[in-house]
């Protein structure tokens, strides 16, 4: 299992919170948040660790995540 520094964890948390602001409140369920968090974790694990890179990765997949049945 990959380990992330406390600093990167904070960046990922902030990116998750920012990405969630792009989701309509009625769709911002814990399941959607979990999907976005998983995407951010995978992105970081693949080496993209900048705040803006994480936001871009999450934002680029929001429509796909929202189109999935929950």
PQR file with spaces between the fields and no chain letter, atoms N, CA, C, O and H, PARSE charges and radii, in Angstrom:
ATOM       1  N    UNK     1       0.838   -1.177    0.000 -0.4000 1.5000
ATOM       2  CA   UNK     1       0.000    0.000    0.000 -0.0000 2.0000
ATOM       3  C    UNK     1       0.885    1.243    0.000  0.5500 1.7000
ATOM       4  O    UNK     1       1.857    1.335    0.750 -0.5500 1.4000
ATOM       5  N    UNK     2       0.535    2.168   -0.836 -0.4000 1.5000
ATOM       6  CA   UNK     2       1.313    3.402   -0.922 -0.0000 2.0000
ATOM       7  C    UNK     2       1.014    4.303    0.265  0.5500 1.7000
ATOM       8  O    UNK     2      -0.125    4.409    0.718 -0.5500 1.4000
ATOM       9  H    UNK     2      -0.254    2.093   -1.446  0.4000 1.0000
ATOM      10  N    UNK     3       2.057    4.944    0.753 -0.4000 1.5000
ATOM      11  CA   UNK     3       1.908    5.890    1.860 -0.0000 2.0000
ATOM      12  C    UNK     3       2.009    7.307    1.316  0.5500 1.7000
ATOM      13  O    UNK     3       2.849    7.609    0.468 -0.5500 1.4000
ATOM      14  H    UNK     3       2.982    4.858    0.385  0.4000 1.0000
ATOM      15  N    UNK     4       1.139    8.163    1.818 -0.4000 1.5000
ATOM      16  CA   UNK     4       1.140    9.569    1.424 -0.0000 2.0000
ATOM      17  C    UNK     4       1.584   10.411    2.610  0.5500 1.7000
ATOM      18  O    UNK     4       1.257   10.104    3.756 -0.5500 1.4000
ATOM      19  H    UNK     4       0.456    7.918    2.507  0.4000 1.0000
ATOM      20  N    UNK     5       2.326   11.465    2.332 -0.4000 1.5000
ATOM      21  CA   UNK     5       2.762   12.366    3.398 -0.0000 2.0000
ATOM      22  C    UNK     5       1.557   13.112    3.967  0.5500 1.7000
ATOM      23  O    UNK     5       0.536   13.262    3.297 -0.5500 1.4000
ATOM      24  H    UNK     5       2.591   11.714    1.400  0.4000 1.0000
ATOM      25  N    UNK     6       1.685   13.576    5.201 -0.4000 1.5000
ATOM      26  CA   UNK     6       0.589   14.371    5.782 -0.0000 2.0000
ATOM      27  C    UNK     6       0.259   15.605    4.932  0.5500 1.7000
ATOM      28  O    UNK     6      -0.900   16.010    4.835 -0.5500 1.4000
ATOM      29  H    UNK     6       2.515   13.454    5.745  0.4000 1.0000
ATOM      30  N    UNK     7       1.283   16.189    4.325 -0.4000 1.5000
ATOM      31  CA   UNK     7       1.055   17.360    3.483 -0.0000 2.0000
ATOM      32  C    UNK     7       0.220   17.002    2.261  0.5500 1.7000
ATOM      33  O    UNK     7      -0.696   17.738    1.895 -0.5500 1.4000
ATOM      34  H    UNK     7       2.224   15.860    4.404  0.4000 1.0000
ATOM      35  N    UNK     8       0.536   15.868    1.625 -0.4000 1.5000
ATOM      36  CA   UNK     8      -0.220   15.449    0.448 -0.0000 2.0000
ATOM      37  C    UNK     8      -1.641   15.057    0.838  0.5500 1.7000
ATOM      38  O    UNK     8      -2.580   15.324    0.088 -0.5500 1.4000
ATOM      39  H    UNK     8       1.281   15.271    1.922  0.4000 1.0000
ATOM      40  N    UNK     9      -1.807   14.444    1.969 -0.4000 1.5000
ATOM      41  CA   UNK     9      -3.154   14.101    2.432 -0.0000 2.0000
ATOM      42  C    UNK     9      -3.990   15.370    2.582  0.5500 1.7000
ATOM      43  O    UNK     9      -5.166   15.388    2.221 -0.5500 1.4000
ATOM      44  H    UNK     9      -1.044   14.227    2.578  0.4000 1.0000
ATOM      45  N    UNK    10      -3.392   16.412    3.107 -0.4000 1.5000
ATOM      46  CA   UNK    10      -4.111   17.681    3.249 -0.0000 2.0000
ATOM      47  C    UNK    10      -4.456   18.261    1.877  0.5500 1.7000
ATOM      48  O    UNK    10      -5.555   18.780    1.687 -0.5500 1.4000
ATOM      49  H    UNK    10      -2.436   16.397    3.401  0.4000 1.0000
ATOM      50  N    UNK    11      -3.544   18.178    0.935 -0.4000 1.5000
ATOM      51  CA   UNK    11      -3.809   18.650   -0.428 -0.0000 2.0000
ATOM      52  C    UNK    11      -4.963   17.848   -1.038  0.5500 1.7000
ATOM      53  O    UNK    11      -5.857   18.419   -1.662 -0.5500 1.4000
ATOM      54  H    UNK    11      -2.651   17.756    1.089  0.4000 1.0000
ATOM      55  N    UNK    12      -4.940   16.539   -0.857 -0.4000 1.5000
ATOM      56  CA   UNK    12      -6.012   15.693   -1.400 -0.0000 2.0000
ATOM      57  C    UNK    12      -7.349   16.022   -0.746  0.5500 1.7000
ATOM      58  O    UNK    12      -8.375   16.067   -1.425 -0.5500 1.4000
ATOM      59  H    UNK    12      -4.214   16.075   -0.350  0.4000 1.0000
ATOM      60  N    UNK    13      -7.346   16.248    0.552 -0.4000 1.5000
ATOM      61  CA   UNK    13      -8.577   16.600    1.261 -0.0000 2.0000
ATOM      62  C    UNK    13      -9.135   17.925    0.748  0.5500 1.7000
ATOM      63  O    UNK    13     -10.338   18.056    0.523 -0.5500 1.4000
ATOM      64  H    UNK    13      -6.513   16.211    1.103  0.4000 1.0000
ATOM      65  N    UNK    14      -8.260   18.896    0.566 -0.4000 1.5000
ATOM      66  CA   UNK    14      -8.692   20.195    0.058 -0.0000 2.0000
ATOM      67  C    UNK    14      -9.219   20.068   -1.372  0.5500 1.7000
ATOM      68  O    UNK    14     -10.220   20.691   -1.726 -0.5500 1.4000
ATOM      69  H    UNK    14      -7.283   18.790    0.749  0.4000 1.0000
ATOM      70  N    UNK    15      -8.546   19.265   -2.188 -0.4000 1.5000
ATOM      71  CA   UNK    15      -8.999   19.043   -3.560 -0.0000 2.0000
ATOM      72  C    UNK    15     -10.368   18.365   -3.567  0.5500 1.7000
ATOM      73  O    UNK    15     -11.224   18.712   -4.382 -0.5500 1.4000
ATOM      74  H    UNK    15      -7.733   18.759   -1.902  0.4000 1.0000
ATOM      75  N    UNK    16     -10.583   17.410   -2.675 -0.4000 1.5000
ATOM      76  CA   UNK    16     -11.877   16.741   -2.583 -0.0000 2.0000
ATOM      77  C    UNK    16     -12.971   17.739   -2.228  0.5500 1.7000
ATOM      78  O    UNK    16     -14.031   17.752   -2.854 -0.5500 1.4000
ATOM      79  H    UNK    16      -9.888   17.129   -2.013  0.4000 1.0000
ATOM      80  N    UNK    17     -12.721   18.559   -1.242 -0.4000 1.5000
ATOM      81  CA   UNK    17     -13.719   19.552   -0.838 -0.0000 2.0000
ATOM      82  C    UNK    17     -14.019   20.524   -1.973  0.5500 1.7000
ATOM      83  O    UNK    17     -15.173   20.901   -2.179 -0.5500 1.4000
ATOM      84  H    UNK    17     -11.860   18.549   -0.734  0.4000 1.0000
ATOM      85  N    UNK    18     -13.002   20.925   -2.698 -0.4000 1.5000
ATOM      86  CA   UNK    18     -13.194   21.836   -3.834 -0.0000 2.0000
ATOM      87  C    UNK    18     -13.982   21.145   -4.940  0.5500 1.7000
ATOM      88  O    UNK    18     -14.903   21.736   -5.503 -0.5500 1.4000
ATOM      89  H    UNK    18     -12.065   20.619   -2.530  0.4000 1.0000
ATOM      90  N    UNK    19     -13.637   19.916   -5.252 -0.4000 1.5000
ATOM      91  CA   UNK    19     -14.342   19.180   -6.306 -0.0000 2.0000
ATOM      92  C    UNK    19     -15.812   19.002   -5.949  0.5500 1.7000
ATOM      93  O    UNK    19     -16.672   19.057   -6.828 -0.5500 1.4000
ATOM      94  H    UNK    19     -12.888   19.436   -4.794  0.4000 1.0000
ATOM      95  N    UNK    20     -16.105   18.790   -4.687 -0.4000 1.5000
ATOM      96  CA   UNK    20     -17.490   18.600   -4.264 -0.0000 2.0000
ATOM      97  C    UNK    20     -18.329   19.864   -4.436  0.5500 1.7000
ATOM      98  O    UNK    20     -19.554   19.777   -4.509 -0.5500 1.4000
ATOM      99  H    UNK    20     -15.406   18.745   -3.973  0.4000 1.0000
ATOM     100  N    UNK    21     -17.705   21.021   -4.502 -0.4000 1.5000
ATOM     101  CA   UNK    21     -18.475   22.254   -4.717 -0.0000 2.0000
ATOM     102  C    UNK    21     -19.013   22.321   -6.141  0.5500 1.7000
ATOM     103  O    UNK    21     -19.901   23.126   -6.423 -0.5500 1.4000
ATOM     104  H    UNK    21     -16.709   21.092   -4.443  0.4000 1.0000
ATOM     105  N    UNK    22     -18.493   21.492   -7.042 -0.4000 1.5000
ATOM     106  CA   UNK    22     -18.963   21.462   -8.426 -0.0000 2.0000
ATOM     107  C    UNK    22     -20.112   20.478   -8.634  0.5500 1.7000
ATOM     108  O    UNK    22     -20.593   20.302   -9.754 -0.5500 1.4000
ATOM     109  H    UNK    22     -17.772   20.839   -6.813  0.4000 1.0000
ATOM     110  N    UNK    23     -20.542   19.847   -7.564 -0.4000 1.5000
ATOM     111  CA   UNK    23     -21.624   18.874   -7.633 -0.0000 2.0000
ATOM     112  C    UNK    23     -22.877   19.504   -7.041  0.5500 1.7000
ATOM     113  O    UNK    23     -22.832   20.066   -5.947 -0.5500 1.4000
ATOM     114  H    UNK    23     -20.152   19.990   -6.655  0.4000 1.0000
ATOM     115  N    UNK    24     -23.996   19.415   -7.758 -0.4000 1.5000
ATOM     116  CA   UNK    24     -25.234   19.986   -7.219 -0.0000 2.0000
ATOM     117  C    UNK    24     -25.530   19.421   -5.825  0.5500 1.7000
ATOM     118  O    UNK    24     -25.359   18.224   -5.592 -0.5500 1.4000
ATOM     119  H    UNK    24     -24.032   18.959   -8.647  0.4000 1.0000
ATOM     120  N    UNK    25     -25.969   20.270   -4.909 -0.4000 1.5000
ATOM     121  CA   UNK    25     -26.192   19.825   -3.526 -0.0000 2.0000
ATOM     122  C    UNK    25     -27.075   18.581   -3.406  0.5500 1.7000
ATOM     123  O    UNK    25     -26.833   17.735   -2.545 -0.5500 1.4000
ATOM     124  H    UNK    25     -26.108   21.242   -5.098  0.4000 1.0000
ATOM     125  N    UNK    26     -28.082   18.465   -4.248 -0.4000 1.5000
ATOM     126  CA   UNK    26     -28.972   17.310   -4.152 -0.0000 2.0000
ATOM     127  C    UNK    26     -28.299   16.015   -4.606  0.5500 1.7000
ATOM     128  O    UNK    26     -28.800   14.926   -4.327 -0.5500 1.4000
ATOM     129  H    UNK    26     -28.278   19.153   -4.947  0.4000 1.0000
ATOM     130  N    UNK    27     -27.173   16.125   -5.300 -0.4000 1.5000
ATOM     131  CA   UNK    27     -26.429   14.945   -5.763 -0.0000 2.0000
ATOM     132  C    UNK    27     -25.182   14.676   -4.930  0.5500 1.7000
ATOM     133  O    UNK    27     -24.520   13.655   -5.119 -0.5500 1.4000
ATOM     134  H    UNK    27     -26.766   17.010   -5.527  0.4000 1.0000
ATOM     135  N    UNK    28     -24.858   15.577   -4.015 -0.4000 1.5000
ATOM     136  CA   UNK    28     -23.627   15.475   -3.221 -0.0000 2.0000
ATOM     137  C    UNK    28     -23.805   14.505   -2.053  0.5500 1.7000
ATOM     138  O    UNK    28     -23.751   14.896   -0.887 -0.5500 1.4000
ATOM     139  H    UNK    28     -25.396   16.406   -3.862  0.4000 1.0000
ATOM     140  N    UNK    29     -24.015   13.252   -2.386 -0.4000 1.5000
ATOM     141  CA   UNK    29     -24.202   12.213   -1.372 -0.0000 2.0000
ATOM     142  C    UNK    29     -22.851   11.692   -0.896  0.5500 1.7000
ATOM     143  O    UNK    29     -21.808   12.000   -1.474 -0.5500 1.4000
ATOM     144  H    UNK    29     -24.059   12.934   -3.333  0.4000 1.0000
ATOM     145  N    UNK    30     -22.892   10.906    0.154 -0.4000 1.5000
ATOM     146  CA   UNK    30     -21.648   10.312    0.648 -0.0000 2.0000
ATOM     147  C    UNK    30     -21.077    9.329   -0.376  0.5500 1.7000
ATOM     148  O    UNK    30     -19.860    9.164   -0.462 -0.5500 1.4000
ATOM     149  H    UNK    30     -23.739   10.656    0.623  0.4000 1.0000
ATOM     150  N    UNK    31     -21.950    8.672   -1.154 -0.4000 1.5000
ATOM     151  CA   UNK    31     -21.470    7.744   -2.186 -0.0000 2.0000
ATOM     152  C    UNK    31     -20.728    8.494   -3.286  0.5500 1.7000
ATOM     153  O    UNK    31     -19.680    8.041   -3.746 -0.5500 1.4000
ATOM     154  H    UNK    31     -22.938    8.806   -1.084  0.4000 1.0000
ATOM     155  N    UNK    32     -21.258    9.630   -3.707 -0.4000 1.5000
ATOM     156  CA   UNK    32     -20.590   10.440   -4.733 -0.0000 2.0000
ATOM     157  C    UNK    32     -19.263   10.945   -4.187  0.5500 1.7000
ATOM     158  O    UNK    32     -18.249   10.914   -4.884 -0.5500 1.4000
ATOM     159  H    UNK    32     -22.110    9.998   -3.333  0.4000 1.0000
ATOM     160  N    UNK    33     -19.267   11.405   -2.957 -0.4000 1.5000
ATOM     161  CA   UNK    33     -18.024   11.892   -2.346 -0.0000 2.0000
ATOM     162  C    UNK    33     -16.987   10.782   -2.276  0.5500 1.7000
ATOM     163  O    UNK    33     -15.803   11.029   -2.507 -0.5500 1.4000
ATOM     164  H    UNK    33     -20.091   11.431   -2.391  0.4000 1.0000
ATOM     165  N    UNK    34     -17.410    9.568   -1.964 -0.4000 1.5000
ATOM     166  CA   UNK    34     -16.490    8.437   -1.916 -0.0000 2.0000
ATOM     167  C    UNK    34     -15.893    8.154   -3.294  0.5500 1.7000
ATOM     168  O    UNK    34     -14.705    7.852   -3.406 -0.5500 1.4000
ATOM     169  H    UNK    34     -18.371    9.367   -1.776  0.4000 1.0000
ATOM     170  N    UNK    35     -16.714    8.251   -4.344 -0.4000 1.5000
ATOM     171  CA   UNK    35     -16.206    8.041   -5.701 -0.0000 2.0000
ATOM     172  C    UNK    35     -15.174    9.111   -6.076  0.5500 1.7000
ATOM     173  O    UNK    35     -14.135    8.802   -6.659 -0.5500 1.4000
ATOM     174  H    UNK    35     -17.679    8.496   -4.254  0.4000 1.0000
ATOM     175  N    UNK    36     -15.468   10.354   -5.740 -0.4000 1.5000
ATOM     176  CA   UNK    36     -14.535   11.443   -6.049 -0.0000 2.0000
ATOM     177  C    UNK    36     -13.247   11.250   -5.247  0.5500 1.7000
ATOM     178  O    UNK    36     -12.152   11.441   -5.778 -0.5500 1.4000
ATOM     179  H    UNK    36     -16.313   10.605   -5.267  0.4000 1.0000
ATOM     180  N    UNK    37     -13.371   10.876   -3.989 -0.4000 1.5000
ATOM     181  CA   UNK    37     -12.181   10.639   -3.154 -0.0000 2.0000
ATOM     182  C    UNK    37     -11.336    9.513   -3.719  0.5500 1.7000
ATOM     183  O    UNK    37     -10.109    9.608   -3.750 -0.5500 1.4000
ATOM     184  H    UNK    37     -14.260   10.721   -3.558  0.4000 1.0000
ATOM     185  N    UNK    38     -11.990    8.440   -4.169 -0.4000 1.5000
ATOM     186  CA   UNK    38     -11.258    7.322   -4.763 -0.0000 2.0000
ATOM     187  C    UNK    38     -10.510    7.763   -6.015  0.5500 1.7000
ATOM     188  O    UNK    38      -9.369    7.357   -6.238 -0.5500 1.4000
ATOM     189  H    UNK    38     -12.987    8.363   -4.143  0.4000 1.0000
ATOM     190  N    UNK    39     -11.143    8.581   -6.819 -0.4000 1.5000
ATOM     191  CA   UNK    39     -10.496    9.099   -8.020 -0.0000 2.0000
ATOM     192  C    UNK    39      -9.273    9.937   -7.664  0.5500 1.7000
ATOM     193  O    UNK    39      -8.227    9.812   -8.300 -0.5500 1.4000
ATOM     194  H    UNK    39     -12.069    8.911   -6.638  0.4000 1.0000
ATOM     195  N    UNK    40      -9.399   10.781   -6.661 -0.4000 1.5000
ATOM     196  CA   UNK    40      -8.274   11.613   -6.223 -0.0000 2.0000
ATOM     197  C    UNK    40      -7.141   10.738   -5.684  0.5500 1.7000
ATOM     198  O    UNK    40      -5.972   10.991   -5.976 -0.5500 1.4000
ATOM     199  H    UNK    40     -10.249   10.882   -6.144  0.4000 1.0000
ATOM     200  N    UNK    41      -7.473    9.728   -4.913 -0.4000 1.5000
ATOM     201  CA   UNK    41      -6.443    8.816   -4.396 -0.0000 2.0000
ATOM     202  C    UNK    41      -5.705    8.100   -5.526  0.5500 1.7000
ATOM     203  O    UNK    41      -4.478    8.005   -5.507 -0.5500 1.4000
ATOM     204  H    UNK    41      -8.423    9.522   -4.676  0.4000 1.0000
ATOM     205  N    UNK    42      -6.448    7.602   -6.501 -0.4000 1.5000
ATOM     206  CA   UNK    42      -5.828    6.915   -7.633 -0.0000 2.0000
ATOM     207  C    UNK    42      -4.943    7.871   -8.432  0.5500 1.7000
ATOM     208  O    UNK    42      -3.858    7.500   -8.879 -0.5500 1.4000
ATOM     209  H    UNK    42      -7.445    7.680   -6.516  0.4000 1.0000
ATOM     210  N    UNK    43      -5.411    9.085   -8.604 -0.4000 1.5000
ATOM     211  CA   UNK    43      -4.626   10.078   -9.336 -0.0000 2.0000
ATOM     212  C    UNK    43      -3.315   10.356   -8.611  0.5500 1.7000
ATOM     213  O    UNK    43      -2.257   10.408   -9.238 -0.5500 1.4000
ATOM     214  H    UNK    43      -6.293    9.386   -8.242  0.4000 1.0000
ATOM     215  N    UNK    44      -3.377   10.533   -7.300 -0.4000 1.5000
ATOM     216  CA   UNK    44      -2.162   10.771   -6.511 -0.0000 2.0000
ATOM     217  C    UNK    44      -1.239    9.562   -6.549  0.5500 1.7000
ATOM     218  O    UNK    44      -0.020    9.710   -6.644 -0.5500 1.4000
ATOM     219  H    UNK    44      -4.236   10.491   -6.791  0.4000 1.0000
ATOM     220  N    UNK    45      -1.813    8.375   -6.477 -0.4000 1.5000
ATOM     221  CA   UNK    45      -1.001    7.159   -6.517 -0.0000 2.0000
ATOM     222  C    UNK    45      -0.276    7.009   -7.856  0.5500 1.7000
ATOM     223  O    UNK    45       0.787    6.393   -7.932 -0.5500 1.4000
ATOM     224  H    UNK    45      -2.802    8.255   -6.400  0.4000 1.0000
ATOM     225  N    UNK    46      -0.861    7.576   -8.903 -0.4000 1.5000
ATOM     226  CA   UNK    46      -0.236    7.533  -10.230 -0.0000 2.0000
ATOM     227  C    UNK    46       0.753    8.667  -10.451  0.5500 1.7000
ATOM     228  O    UNK    46       1.291    8.817  -11.548 -0.5500 1.4000
ATOM     229  H    UNK    46      -1.724    8.077   -8.842  0.4000 1.0000
ATOM     230  N    UNK    47       0.998    9.471   -9.410 -0.4000 1.5000
ATOM     231  CA   UNK    47       2.053   10.473   -9.486 -0.0000 2.0000
ATOM     232  C    UNK    47       1.606   11.907   -9.654  0.5500 1.7000
ATOM     233  O    UNK    47       2.431   12.815   -9.550 -0.5500 1.4000
ATOM     234  H    UNK    47       0.561    9.349   -8.519  0.4000 1.0000
ATOM     235  N    UNK    48       0.332   12.145   -9.908 -0.4000 1.5000
ATOM     236  CA   UNK    48      -0.162   13.521  -10.040 -0.0000 2.0000
ATOM     237  C    UNK    48      -0.547   13.991   -8.648  0.5500 1.7000
ATOM     238  O    UNK    48      -1.595   13.619   -8.122 -0.5500 1.4000
ATOM     239  H    UNK    48      -0.338   11.407   -9.992  0.4000 1.0000
ATOM     240  N    UNK    49       0.315   14.816   -8.056 -0.4000 1.5000
ATOM     241  CA   UNK    49       0.091   15.205   -6.669 -0.0000 2.0000
ATOM     242  C    UNK    49      -0.122   16.692   -6.471  0.5500 1.7000
ATOM     243  O    UNK    49      -0.248   17.148   -5.335 -0.5500 1.4000
ATOM     244  H    UNK    49       1.167   15.118   -8.484  0.4000 1.0000
ATOM     245  N    UNK    50      -0.165   17.454   -7.544 -0.4000 1.5000
ATOM     246  CA   UNK    50      -0.400   18.885   -7.364 -0.0000 2.0000
ATOM     247  C    UNK    50      -1.885   19.135   -7.119  0.5500 1.7000
ATOM     248  O    UNK    50      -2.740   18.401   -7.615 -0.5500 1.4000
ATOM     249  H    UNK    50      -0.063   17.083   -8.467  0.4000 1.0000
ATOM     250  N    UNK    51      -2.171   20.149   -6.371 -0.4000 1.5000
ATOM     251  CA   UNK    51      -3.556   20.517   -6.069 -0.0000 2.0000
ATOM     252  C    UNK    51      -4.352   20.691   -7.354  0.5500 1.7000
ATOM     253  O    UNK    51      -5.437   20.125   -7.488 -0.5500 1.4000
ATOM     254  H    UNK    51      -1.477   20.745   -5.968  0.4000 1.0000
ATOM     255  N    UNK    52      -3.837   21.455   -8.286 -0.4000 1.5000
ATOM     256  CA   UNK    52      -4.571   21.724   -9.527 -0.0000 2.0000
ATOM     257  C    UNK    52      -4.700   20.482  -10.396  0.5500 1.7000
ATOM     258  O    UNK    52      -5.702   20.315  -11.092 -0.5500 1.4000
ATOM     259  H    UNK    52      -2.956   21.914   -8.176  0.4000 1.0000
ATOM     260  N    UNK    53      -3.713   19.621  -10.364 -0.4000 1.5000
ATOM     261  CA   UNK    53      -3.805   18.363  -11.097 -0.0000 2.0000
ATOM     262  C    UNK    53      -4.875   17.450  -10.532  0.5500 1.7000
ATOM     263  O    UNK    53      -5.598   16.790  -11.279 -0.5500 1.4000
ATOM     264  H    UNK    53      -2.899   19.756   -9.798  0.4000 1.0000
ATOM     265  N    UNK    54      -4.975   17.412   -9.207 -0.4000 1.5000
ATOM     266  CA   UNK    54      -5.998   16.597   -8.557 -0.0000 2.0000
ATOM     267  C    UNK    54      -7.393   17.144   -8.832  0.5500 1.7000
ATOM     268  O    UNK    54      -8.330   16.385   -9.079 -0.5500 1.4000
ATOM     269  H    UNK    54      -4.388   17.948   -8.600  0.4000 1.0000
ATOM     270  N    UNK    55      -7.523   18.472   -8.786 -0.4000 1.5000
ATOM     271  CA   UNK    55      -8.806   19.119   -9.092 -0.0000 2.0000
ATOM     272  C    UNK    55      -9.201   18.823  -10.535  0.5500 1.7000
ATOM     273  O    UNK    55     -10.352   18.482  -10.806 -0.5500 1.4000
ATOM     274  H    UNK    55      -6.762   19.089   -8.585  0.4000 1.0000
ATOM     275  N    UNK    56      -8.262   18.951  -11.450 -0.4000 1.5000
ATOM     276  CA   UNK    56      -8.553   18.712  -12.864 -0.0000 2.0000
ATOM     277  C    UNK    56      -8.991   17.275  -13.095  0.5500 1.7000
ATOM     278  O    UNK    56      -9.935   17.028  -13.845 -0.5500 1.4000
ATOM     279  H    UNK    56      -7.327   19.228  -11.229  0.4000 1.0000
ATOM     280  N    UNK    57      -8.316   16.328  -12.460 -0.4000 1.5000
ATOM     281  CA   UNK    57      -8.678   14.918  -12.615 -0.0000 2.0000
ATOM     282  C    UNK    57     -10.085   14.665  -12.087  0.5500 1.7000
ATOM     283  O    UNK    57     -10.879   13.982  -12.732 -0.5500 1.4000
ATOM     284  H    UNK    57      -7.549   16.529  -11.851  0.4000 1.0000
ATOM     285  N    UNK    58     -10.390   15.209  -10.928 -0.4000 1.5000
ATOM     286  CA   UNK    58     -11.714   15.010  -10.339 -0.0000 2.0000
ATOM     287  C    UNK    58     -12.786   15.713  -11.162  0.5500 1.7000
ATOM     288  O    UNK    58     -13.832   15.132  -11.451 -0.5500 1.4000
ATOM     289  H    UNK    58      -9.745   15.765  -10.403  0.4000 1.0000
ATOM     290  N    UNK    59     -12.531   16.944  -11.534 -0.4000 1.5000
ATOM     291  CA   UNK    59     -13.521   17.717  -12.290 -0.0000 2.0000
ATOM     292  C    UNK    59     -13.818   17.079  -13.642  0.5500 1.7000
ATOM     293  O    UNK    59     -14.947   17.133  -14.129 -0.5500 1.4000
ATOM     294  H    UNK    59     -11.681   17.416  -11.299  0.4000 1.0000
ATOM     295  N    UNK    60     -12.806   16.480  -14.235 -0.4000 1.5000
ATOM     296  CA   UNK    60     -12.987   15.848  -15.526 -0.0000 2.0000
ATOM     297  C    UNK    60     -13.844   14.591  -15.477  0.5500 1.7000
ATOM     298  O    UNK    60     -14.298   14.111  -16.515 -0.5500 1.4000
ATOM     299  H    UNK    60     -11.889   16.436  -13.838  0.4000 1.0000
ATOM     300  N    UNK    61     -14.069   14.058  -14.292 -0.4000 1.5000
ATOM     301  CA   UNK    61     -14.843   12.821  -14.143 -0.0000 2.0000
ATOM     302  C    UNK    61     -16.181   13.009  -13.430  0.5500 1.7000
ATOM     303  O    UNK    61     -16.915   12.040  -13.233 -0.5500 1.4000
ATOM     304  H    UNK    61     -13.700   14.448  -13.448  0.4000 1.0000
ATOM     305  N    UNK    62     -16.502   14.229  -13.047 -0.4000 1.5000
ATOM     306  CA   UNK    62     -17.726   14.452  -12.277 -0.0000 2.0000
ATOM     307  C    UNK    62     -18.962   14.017  -13.050  0.5500 1.7000
ATOM     308  O    UNK    62     -19.839   13.367  -12.481 -0.5500 1.4000
ATOM     309  H    UNK    62     -15.906   15.015  -13.208  0.4000 1.0000
ATOM     310  N    UNK    63     -19.053   14.358  -14.327 -0.4000 1.5000
ATOM     311  CA   UNK    63     -20.233   13.967  -15.105 -0.0000 2.0000
ATOM     312  C    UNK    63     -20.365   12.443  -15.182  0.5500 1.7000
ATOM     313  O    UNK    63     -21.470   11.905  -15.106 -0.5500 1.4000
ATOM     314  H    UNK    63     -18.341   14.886  -14.789  0.4000 1.0000
ATOM     315  N    UNK    64     -19.246   11.762  -15.332 -0.4000 1.5000
ATOM     316  CA   UNK    64     -19.268   10.296  -15.372 -0.0000 2.0000
ATOM     317  C    UNK    64     -19.744    9.735  -14.037  0.5500 1.7000
ATOM     318  O    UNK    64     -20.571    8.823  -14.001 -0.5500 1.4000
ATOM     319  H    UNK    64     -18.348   12.198  -15.394  0.4000 1.0000
ATOM     320  N    UNK    65     -19.228   10.274  -12.954 -0.4000 1.5000
ATOM     321  CA   UNK    65     -19.621    9.816  -11.626 -0.0000 2.0000
ATOM     322  C    UNK    65     -21.113   10.063  -11.398  0.5500 1.7000
ATOM     323  O    UNK    65     -21.814    9.199  -10.870 -0.5500 1.4000
ATOM     324  H    UNK    65     -18.557   11.015  -12.983  0.4000 1.0000
ATOM     325  N    UNK    66     -21.595   11.233  -11.792 -0.4000 1.5000
ATOM     326  CA   UNK    66     -23.001   11.553  -11.582 -0.0000 2.0000
ATOM     327  C    UNK    66     -23.940   10.749  -12.466  0.5500 1.7000
ATOM     328  O    UNK    66     -25.119   10.594  -12.146 -0.5500 1.4000
ATOM     329  H    UNK    66     -21.026   11.935  -12.220  0.4000 1.0000
ATOM     330  N    UNK    67     -23.427   10.243  -13.568 -0.4000 1.5000
ATOM     331  CA   UNK    67     -24.289    9.469  -14.469 -0.0000 2.0000
ATOM     332  C    UNK    67     -24.471    8.031  -14.004  0.5500 1.7000
ATOM     333  O    UNK    67     -25.346    7.325  -14.506 -0.5500 1.4000
ATOM     334  H    UNK    67     -22.470   10.369  -13.828  0.4000 1.0000
ATOM     335  N    UNK    68     -23.660    7.591  -13.055 -0.4000 1.5000
ATOM     336  CA   UNK    68     -23.761    6.231  -12.534 -0.0000 2.0000
ATOM     337  C    UNK    68     -24.957    6.142  -11.574  0.5500 1.7000
ATOM     338  O    UNK    68     -25.216    7.064  -10.800 -0.5500 1.4000
ATOM     339  H    UNK    68     -22.950    8.165  -12.647  0.4000 1.0000
ATOM     340  N    UNK    69     -25.658    5.047  -11.638 -0.4000 1.5000
ATOM     341  CA   UNK    69     -26.728    4.868  -10.635 -0.0000 2.0000
ATOM     342  C    UNK    69     -26.111    4.638   -9.260  0.5500 1.7000
ATOM     343  O    UNK    69     -25.127    3.910   -9.125 -0.5500 1.4000
ATOM     344  H    UNK    69     -25.448    4.299  -12.267  0.4000 1.0000
ATOM     345  N    UNK    70     -26.679    5.243   -8.275 -0.4000 1.5000
ATOM     346  CA   UNK    70     -26.168    5.105   -6.904 -0.0000 2.0000
ATOM     347  C    UNK    70     -27.131    4.306   -6.078  0.5500 1.7000
ATOM     348  O    UNK    70     -26.886    4.076   -4.893 -0.5500 1.4000
ATOM     349  H    UNK    70     -27.478    5.834   -8.385  0.4000 1.0000
